[in-house]
Amino acid sequence: MKRLAEEHVTAWKDSPRRKPLVIRGARQVGKTWLVENVLAKRFESFVKIDLEKRRDLHLHFTGNLEPQAILSHLELTAGRIIPGKTLLFFDEIQACPRAIMALRYFYEEMPELHVIGAGSLLEFAFGEISMPVGRVQYLHMHPMTFYEYLLAMGKEVMAAYILDPPDNLAESAQQTILTELRRYFFVGGMPECVKTYHDSGSMVATFQVQSEILDSYRDDFAKYLPRIDPMCLDAVFLNVAKSVGEQLKYTRLNDGHSGQMNRKAFDLLDKARVIHKIPACDPSGLPLGATANQKKFKASMLDIGLMQRICQVPVELELQQENLLAMYRGKLAEQFVAQELLAWHSSELFYWARDARGSNAEVDYLVVRKGKIYPVEVKSGTGGSLRSLHLMLEKYPNCPQGLVLYSGPSKKLPGQKLEFLPLYSVATLGDRRPAVV
């Protein structure tokens, strides 16, 4: 498999401004694979310390966190660690919060040593420690994008096409890509699921892997105790999946618990990166987050394949739908767009909503391209008034045009300030997000 993050970790290795790198992301998105199969090959030696398995090593982080003292203990277990030649990898670093704190001192006292940490649920460890702000860099890992999925399936030419402006591609070729996208809607981007589908060609086998991943997430929910009732977490998780694309209220996410408890569950799932909160905002200027309304929000799931599995989407029926945007009442398309936007363009995502008596309006997403804000609508066809999109463009003249993603070919309507784009072209919508920060 090839991951977009490969170029980012390679650039980190050779950067003169390098700091210890922490790879963040939900479980099973490929963090450990990236380090072991890409980065480790670029060093003379590689030392991996799994801090979840090797809890006996935690005691070496209980003292003053002096790097040389820590290394002298670790070398007894793992062998020589030589700055400039060895990659030191702390896997599951969240299991030992003081190891995260130690990264600061590796940066200050041993900057020539390449140190990398990876783990899920890092935010929960962060709650217990003082974070080494300014002393570490972060890389956010996502499930495999549609582009990465195509590469894994051996469709390199098709993958290259989705990064090009779609008006350069024949309509028949665009329809071929949309057919492949239909499969991605159900396979999703979790690396083990993509590998299973590549090796077996079986959707059923892939769905079994998705179920196992969801079970592992639910097992993780137990780790949040005593912070939250796992039953509440599970219910909120399910209802967020079923409500992708809809404006949410905490009280409606789970009837069995209070709105306050549901909010706590939602926030924990967001921190664990298995869901993503999408606030409404005022698109009159940048940054979009400055006007985010945390009380008016939608949400997306980590992965479209996991979403359809947890919702028990009737695959045999939905695969017969001609229009991708009609599948599962349009929710799969909205999830796909959110997932791709987060992976390609921004660690945050926003939408626009106006509540007015008798005249509510909502635009699905907002993207930023070269300092300009573009509203994005996910629609089932060129028909319809696109009333909300026109209303927003009229209200906010700083937005150059609206972008409409649909199941058809590229077309421009300059008189209406609209551009219609095939659904798969999300990667081309906005500025590429910074990788390592």
C-alpha positions in Angstrom: 0.0 0.0 0.0 1.0 3.6 -0.6 0.0 6.3 1.8 0.0 10.1 1.3 1.7 10.4 4.6 4.9 8.7 3.3 6.2 11.9 1.8 5.5 13.7 5.0 7.4 11.4 7.3 10.3 11.3 4.8 10.5 15.1 4.8 10.4 15.0 8.6 13.4 12.7 8.7 15.6 15.1 6.7 14.3 18.4 8.1 16.8 20.7 9.8 13.9 21.9 12.0 13.0 18.4 13.1 11.4 17.8 16.4 10.1 14.5 17.9 7.0 13.5 15.8 3.7 12.2 17.3 1.4 10.4 14.8 -2.2 10.8 15.9 -5.3 9.1 14.7 -7.9 6.5 15.5 -7.0 2.9 15.9 -6.1 0.9 12.8 -5.7 3.8 10.4 -2.1 2.7 9.6 0.1 4.6 12.1 2.3 1.7 13.1 2.5 0.4 9.5 3.7 3.8 8.2 6.6 3.8 10.7 7.6 0.2 10.3 7.2 -0.2 6.5 8.2 3.3 5.3 10.3 5.3 7.8 12.3 2.5 9.5 13.8 1.4 6.1 15.6 4.8 5.9 17.7 4.2 9.0 20.6 1.9 9.9 18.7 0.5 12.9 15.2 0.6 14.2 14.1 0.3 17.8 10.4 -0.1 18.6 9.1 0.1 22.1 5.4 -0.9 22.5 4.4 0.9 25.7 1.1 -0.9 25.9 2.7 -4.4 25.9 5.9 -3.4 27.8 4.4 -1.8 30.8 7.4 -3.0 32.7 9.4 -0.2 31.0 7.1 2.5 32.3 9.2 2.8 35.4 12.1 4.3 33.4 9.9 7.3 32.8 9.0 7.9 36.4 12.2 9.8 37.3 13.6 13.1 36.0 13.1 12.2 32.3 16.7 12.7 31.4 17.1 11.3 27.8 20.4 9.6 28.3 19.2 7.9 31.5 16.1 6.7 29.7 18.1 5.4 26.7 20.6 3.5 28.9 17.7 1.5 30.3 16.0 1.0 27.0 19.2 -0.2 25.4 19.4 -3.1 27.8 16.1 -4.4 26.3 16.3 -3.2 22.7 19.9 -2.8 21.8 22.1 0.2 20.8 20.3 3.5 20.1 22.6 5.8 18.1 21.6 9.4 17.4 21.6 10.0 13.6 21.5 6.3 12.8 18.7 4.8 14.9 15.0 5.5 14.6 13.4 5.2 18.1 9.7 4.5 18.0 7.4 4.6 21.0 4.2 2.8 19.8 1.0 3.0 21.8 2.6 6.0 23.6 -0.7 7.0 25.2 -0.3 4.0 27.6 2.6 5.9 29.3 1.7 9.6 29.5 5.1 10.5 31.0 6.8 9.1 27.8 4.9 11.9 25.9 6.3 14.4 28.4 9.8 13.0 27.8 9.7 14.0 24.2 10.3 17.6 25.2 13.7 16.6 26.7 14.7 14.5 23.8 14.1 17.6 21.6 16.1 19.9 24.0 18.9 17.6 25.0 19.3 15.1 22.2 17.9 16.8 19.0 20.1 14.6 16.7 18.1 11.5 17.7 15.1 10.7 15.5 12.2 10.0 17.9 8.7 9.2 16.9 5.6 8.3 18.9 2.2 6.9 17.8 -1.0 6.0 19.5 -4.7 6.3 19.7 -6.7 8.0 22.4 -3.8 10.4 22.8 -6.1 13.1 24.0 -7.0 11.1 27.1 -3.3 10.8 28.0 -2.9 14.5 27.3 -5.5 15.2 30.0 -3.2 13.6 32.6 0.0 15.5 31.7 1.5 18.8 30.7 1.9 18.7 26.9 5.4 19.6 25.5 4.0 22.5 23.4 6.4 23.7 20.8 8.7 20.8 21.4 7.0 18.2 19.2 5.4 18.0 15.8 2.2 16.2 14.9 1.0 14.2 11.9 -2.7 13.3 11.7 -3.4 10.0 10.0 -6.8 9.3 8.4 -8.3 6.3 6.7 -7.2 5.7 3.2 -8.6 8.3 0.8 -10.3 7.2 -2.4 -7.0 8.1 -4.2 -5.0 5.8 -1.9 -7.7 3.1 -2.3 -7.3 3.2 -6.1 -3.5 2.9 -5.8 -4.0 -0.1 -3.5 -6.3 -1.7 -6.1 -3.6 -1.3 -8.8 -5.6 1.5 -10.6 -2.8 4.0 -10.8 -4.0 5.8 -14.0 -7.5 6.2 -12.5 -5.9 7.6 -9.3 -4.0 10.2 -11.3 -7.2 11.3 -13.0 -9.0 12.2 -9.8 -6.3 14.7 -8.9 -6.6 16.5 -12.3 -9.2 19.1 -13.1 -12.3 17.0 -14.1 -13.1 19.1 -17.2 -10.0 17.6 -18.8 -11.5 14.1 -18.7 -14.1 12.5 -21.0 -17.5 11.9 -19.5 -17.3 8.1 -20.1 -14.1 8.0 -18.1 -15.7 10.0 -15.3 -18.5 7.5 -15.1 -16.0 4.7 -14.8 -14.4 6.4 -11.8 -17.8 6.9 -10.2 -18.5 3.2 -10.6 -15.3 2.4 -8.7 -16.3 5.0 -6.1 -19.5 3.0 -5.6 -17.3 0.1 -4.3 -15.3 2.4 -2.1 -18.5 3.5 -0.4 -18.8 0.0 1.0 -15.2 -1.1 1.4 -14.2 2.2 3.0 -10.6 3.3 3.7 -9.5 1.3 6.8 -6.3 -0.3 5.6 -7.1 -3.9 6.7 -10.5 -3.6 4.9 -8.9 -2.4 1.7 -6.3 -5.2 1.8 -9.0 -7.8 2.5 -11.0 -6.6 -0.5 -7.9 -6.5 -2.7 -6.9 -10.0 -1.8 -10.3 -11.7 -1.7 -12.5 -9.6 -3.9 -15.2 -10.4 -1.3 -17.5 -7.7 0.1 -18.7 -10.2 2.7 -15.1 -10.8 4.0 -14.5 -7.1 4.0 -17.7 -6.5 6.1 -16.5 -9.1 8.6 -13.3 -7.1 9.1 -15.3 -3.9 9.5 -17.4 -5.6 12.2 -14.2 -6.6 14.0 -12.8 -3.1 13.9 -16.1 -1.7 15.3 -16.0 -4.3 18.0 -12.4 -3.2 18.9 -13.6 0.4 19.1 -16.4 -0.6 21.4 -13.9 -2.4 23.6 -12.0 0.8 23.8 -15.1 2.5 25.1 -14.6 0.6 28.3 -11.3 2.4 28.8 -13.2 5.7 29.2 -14.6 4.5 32.5 -15.3 6.0 35.0 -15.7 9.1 32.7 -18.8 7.8 30.9 -21.3 4.9 30.7 -20.2 2.7 27.8 -23.8 2.1 26.9 -24.3 5.8 26.4 -21.1 6.0 24.2 -22.3 3.1 22.1 -25.8 4.6 21.6 -24.3 8.1 20.7 -21.8 6.4 18.3 -24.6 4.6 16.5 -26.9 7.6 16.3 -24.2 9.9 14.9 -23.6 7.3 12.2 -27.3 7.3 11.3 -27.4 11.1 11.3 -24.5 12.1 9.1 -25.5 15.2 7.2 -28.1 16.3 9.7 -27.9 19.0 12.3 -27.7 17.4 15.7 -29.0 18.0 19.2 -27.4 16.2 22.1 -30.8 15.4 23.6 -31.8 13.5 20.5 -28.7 11.4 20.2 -29.8 9.0 22.9 -33.1 8.8 24.7 -31.7 6.7 27.5 -29.4 9.4 29.0 -29.5 13.1 29.6 -28.4 15.7 27.1 -25.4 16.5 29.3 -24.4 12.9 29.4 -24.8 12.6 25.6 -22.7 15.7 25.1 -19.9 14.2 27.2 -20.1 11.0 25.2 -20.1 12.9 21.9 -17.0 14.9 23.0 -15.1 11.8 24.0 -15.8 10.1 20.7 -14.7 13.3 18.9 -11.5 13.3 21.0 -10.9 9.6 20.1 -11.3 10.6 16.4 -13.9 8.0 15.6 -16.4 10.9 14.9 -15.8 14.5 13.8 -17.7 17.5 14.9 -18.7 20.0 12.1 -19.8 23.3 13.6 -21.8 26.0 11.6 -20.0 29.2 11.0 -20.2 32.7 9.4 -18.3 32.6 6.1 -17.8 36.4 6.0 -14.0 36.0 6.6 -11.1 33.8 7.6 -10.3 31.9 9.7 -13.6 30.0 9.6 -13.1 28.7 13.1 -13.3 32.2 14.6 -17.1 32.3 14.1 -17.8 28.6 14.7 -21.0 28.0 16.6 -20.4 25.0 18.8 -24.1 24.7 19.7 -25.1 24.3 16.0 -23.3 21.4 14.5 -23.3 18.2 12.4 -20.9 15.3 12.5 -19.2 12.8 10.3 -17.8 9.4 11.0 -14.2 8.3 10.8 -14.7 6.1 7.8 -17.5 5.5 5.2 -17.1 1.7 5.3 -17.5 1.6 9.1 -20.4 3.9 8.8 -22.4 1.7 6.4 -21.6 -1.3 8.5 -22.7 0.1 11.8 -25.9 1.4 10.2 -26.5 -2.0 8.6 -27.1 -0.4 5.2 -28.8 -3.0 2.9 -25.9 -3.3 0.5 -27.6 -5.6 -2.0 -30.3 -2.9 -2.5 -28.2 0.2 -2.4 -25.7 -1.2 -4.9 -28.5 -1.2 -7.4 -28.9 2.5 -7.1 -27.8 4.2 -10.3 -27.1 7.5 -8.5 -24.4 7.4 -5.8 -26.0 10.5 -4.2 -29.2 8.6 -3.6 -27.6 5.7 -1.8 -28.7 5.5 1.8 -30.7 8.7 1.4 -27.6 10.7 0.4 -25.8 10.1 3.7 -23.0 8.0 2.2 -22.2 10.8 -0.3 -22.1 13.4 2.5 -19.9 11.1 4.6 -17.5 10.6 1.7 -17.2 14.3 1.1 -16.5 15.1 4.7 -14.0 12.3 5.0 -12.1 13.5 1.9 -12.1 17.1 2.9 -10.6 16.3 6.3 -7.9 14.1 4.8 -6.9 16.5 1.9 -7.7 20.0 3.0 -8.2 20.8 6.7 -8.2 19.3 10.2 -11.4 21.3 10.8 -14.6 21.3 8.8 -17.5 23.8 8.8 -20.9 24.4 7.2 -23.3 27.3 6.9 -26.8 27.4 8.3 -29.3 30.2 8.7 -32.3 29.9 10.9 -35.0 32.3 10.0 -38.8 32.1 10.5 -40.2 30.3 7.5 -36.9 30.4 5.6 -34.2 28.1 6.9 -31.1 27.6 4.7 -28.1 25.3 4.9 -25.0 24.6 2.8 -23.3 21.3 3.3 -19.6 22.3 3.7 -17.2 25.2 3.3 -13.7 25.0 1.8 -10.9 27.5 1.5 -8.9 27.9 -1.7 -6.2 30.5 -2.1 -7.7 32.7 0.7 -11.2 32.5 -0.6 -14.2 30.7 0.9 -16.2 28.4 -1.4 -19.6 26.8 -0.4 -19.9 23.1 -1.3 -23.2 21.3 -1.9 -23.7 17.6 -2.3 -26.6 17.1 -4.7 -28.3 14.3 -6.6 -28.5 16.1 -9.9 -28.4 19.4 -11.7 -32.1 19.9 -11.1 -33.5 21.8 -8.2 -33.2 25.4 -7.2 -30.1 25.1 -5.0 -31.9 27.8 -3.0 -29.6 27.7 0.0 -26.5 27.9 -2.1 -27.8 30.9 -4.1 -28.9 32.6 -0.9 -25.4 32.2 0.6 -23.7 33.5 -2.5 -25.9 36.5 -2.5 -25.4 37.2 1.2 -21.7 36.7 1.1 -20.2 38.3 -2.0 -16.7 37.4 -0.7 -17.4 33.8 -1.8 -16.5 33.7 -5.6 -18.7 30.8 -6.5 -20.5 27.7 -5.3 -19.3 24.1 -5.9 -21.8 21.4 -6.5 -20.7 17.7 -6.2 -23.0 15.3 -8.1 -23.0 12.1 -10.1 -22.4 13.8 -13.5 -19.7 15.4 -15.6 -18.0 18.7 -14.9 -19.8 21.8 -16.1 -19.7 25.5 -15.3 -22.6 27.9 -15.0 -20.8 31.3 -14.6 -24.1 33.2 -14.9 -25.2 31.6 -11.6 -21.7 31.5 -10.1 -21.9 27.7 -9.9 -19.5 24.9 -10.9 -20.7 21.3 -11.1 -18.1 18.7 -10.4 -18.2 14.8 -10.2 -18.4 13.6 -6.7 -14.9 11.9 -6.7 -13.1 15.3 -7.3 -13.2 16.4 -3.6 -9.4 16.3 -3.6 -9.2 19.2 -6.0 -11.6 21.5 -4.1 -9.3 23.4 -1.7 -5.8 24.0 -0.5 -3.8 21.0 0.5 -3.6 20.8 4.3 -0.2 21.0 6.0 0.9 17.5 6.9 3.3 17.9 9.9 2.6 20.7 12.3 
